């Protein structure tokens, strides 16, 4: 899932080398932390958060197949 988020984010941004994805476990829930360059933040979030919602939906679908709880956080 970590690589999935990295691939999606790198395809969206202008500076793919600045994409940083980390997997953190928090009380039985996996948290995927996504960081991108400041100027690419809008591209990852999208208008009214549509891109961010889509990324979260894809990750949750994969997580459900693996019976895991996953949350994607986009950090600055």
C-alpha positions in Angstrom: 0.0 0.0 0.0 2.9 2.3 0.7 4.2 1.8 -2.8 0.8 2.3 -4.2 0.5 5.7 -2.6 4.0 6.7 -3.7 3.3 5.7 -7.3 0.0 7.7 -7.4 1.6 10.8 -5.7 4.6 10.8 -8.0 2.4 10.6 -11.1 0.5 13.7 -9.9 3.3 16.1 -8.9 5.9 18.2 -10.7 8.6 17.2 -8.3 8.4 13.4 -7.8 11.7 13.2 -6.0 10.2 15.2 -3.1 7.4 12.6 -2.5 7.9 11.0 0.9 5.7 8.1 2.1 6.0 6.6 5.6 4.0 3.8 7.2 3.2 4.3 10.9 1.3 1.9 13.1 -1.0 3.5 15.6 -3.2 1.5 17.9 -3.7 -1.4 15.4 -4.4 1.0 12.6 -1.9 1.7 9.8 -1.3 5.3 9.0 0.3 6.2 5.6 1.9 9.6 5.9 2.3 11.4 2.5 4.5 14.5 2.2 5.1 16.3 -1.0 6.8 19.6 -2.0 4.8 22.7 -0.9 4.1 23.8 -4.5 2.7 20.3 -5.3 0.3 20.2 -2.3 -2.7 21.4 -4.4 -2.1 18.8 -7.0 -2.3 16.0 -4.5 -5.3 17.4 -2.7 -7.3 18.6 -5.8 -10.3 20.8 -6.0 -12.5 20.4 -3.0 -10.2 17.5 -1.9 -11.4 15.2 -4.7 -7.9 13.8 -5.5 -7.2 13.2 -1.8 -10.5 11.4 -1.4 -9.8 9.2 -4.4 -6.4 8.2 -3.1 -8.0 7.3 0.3 -10.7 5.3 -1.5 -8.2 3.3 -3.4 -6.1 2.6 -0.4 -9.1 1.6 1.7 -10.3 -0.8 -1.0 -6.9 -2.5 -1.0 -6.8 -2.5 2.8 -10.3 -4.2 3.0 -9.0 -7.0 0.8 -6.2 -7.6 3.3 -8.5 -7.1 6.4 -6.5 -4.1 7.6 -7.5 -0.6 8.8 -5.5 2.1 6.9 -5.7 5.8 7.0 -3.9 8.2 4.6 -2.7 11.5 5.9 -1.4 14.2 3.7 1.1 16.3 5.7 2.9 19.5 4.8 
